[in-house]
């Protein structure tokens, strides 16, 4: 995999290895031809966002053992689909963003200023 850049124009940093995240489950928010959901935004889960996502039809809280998915809890980092992050942003419940671990392609869908406004400390 080629060296990807983050939204700050620097090398993409890992998002999470526990739980392993990313479309490729390599810990990074890499994207590629098969990633139709565009899992490019490294986020820090919140209870508010997890409720929002469940209501929107994507329950990220419940474990799915057959897919080796542990279920997420507040504080977990996760590569989120950029369009879901944008929906949550519009609804006022977007999770914080780890800019160094967010793929530069996310900027095709959301403004850097919006991501920066919710940057994780």
N, C-alpha and C positions, 0 to 999 in steps of 0.2 A: 504494500500500500504506500502510495507516495506521501510525502510530508505535507499534511494539510495545515491551513492557517486558521487562526481563530478570528473573532470579530475585531480584535485589536491589531490585526495584521502580523501577529507573531505566531510561532509554532503552536499548534493545537495541543493543549495539555489534557491529561486524563481527567475524566469526570468521576468515575467510581468503579472500583473493583469489588466492592462489597456493599450492595449486591452488584454483580457484573452488569454493566449497562452498555448502551449503544446498539445500533441495529445489528452489528456484528458480534456483540457481547465481548468486545475487546477492551472495555473500560473507557473508550473514547466515543465522542459524538461524530465519528466518521460517517460519511454517506456515500452512496454509490448507486448504480443503475437499478438494483432491486429494492432500494429503500423508498418505496412509494409514500410512506408517512413522513419522510424527511425528519428523522430523529436527530436533530442538530443543536438543540438548545439544552445545555447542561443546567439543570434546575435543582433547587433544594426543596423537597416536598414539604407541604404544610397540610394540616388537617382540612383547612378551608379549600385548598385546591383539590385534594383527594376526594372530598365530597362533590365538588364541581365536576370533576372528571367522571365519577360514578354516575352522576345525574345525566351527563352527556353521553353515556353509553360505554365508557371505558373504565371499568373497575380496576384500578391499580392497587387497591388495598388487599384484596383477597388473594391468598396464595393459589397458584395453579401448578401443582406438583408435576403433572404430566409434561409441562413445558419448562420445568426446573425454574419456575418463577416464585420467589419467596413471598410476594406481596410487599408493598412499600408502606413505610410509616413516616410520619413527620421527621424531618432531619435527613432522610436518605437523599442522596444525589441520584439523578436519573436523567438520561438523554430523552427529552420530551420532543414530540412532534411540534415543529415550529407553528403549524396552523392551530394546534390545540393551545399552545402558549398564547398566541394572538387572541384566540377566543376568550381565554381566561383573563387576559389583559383588558379586553373590552368590557368584561363582566366585573372587573375590579377585584379579581382573586388570583391573579397570576403569581406563581411562585417566584422566589428570588432566582437570579441567574448568576452562574459562575462564568464570567466573561472569558477568561483564559481557556476554558474548556468548551466554549460554544463555537461551533463551526462557522466559518465566514459566510457560507451559503445561506445562513439564517437571515442575513441582511437583504436577501432578495424578497423577503416576506414581511420583515419587521424593521423598524427604525433602530439604529444604534442607540439613539437617545432614550428610547423606551426601554431597551435592555439595560442601559446604564442606570436608568432611574430605579431599577429593581436589582442592582448588582449586590451580590452577597458580599458581606464584609470579610 
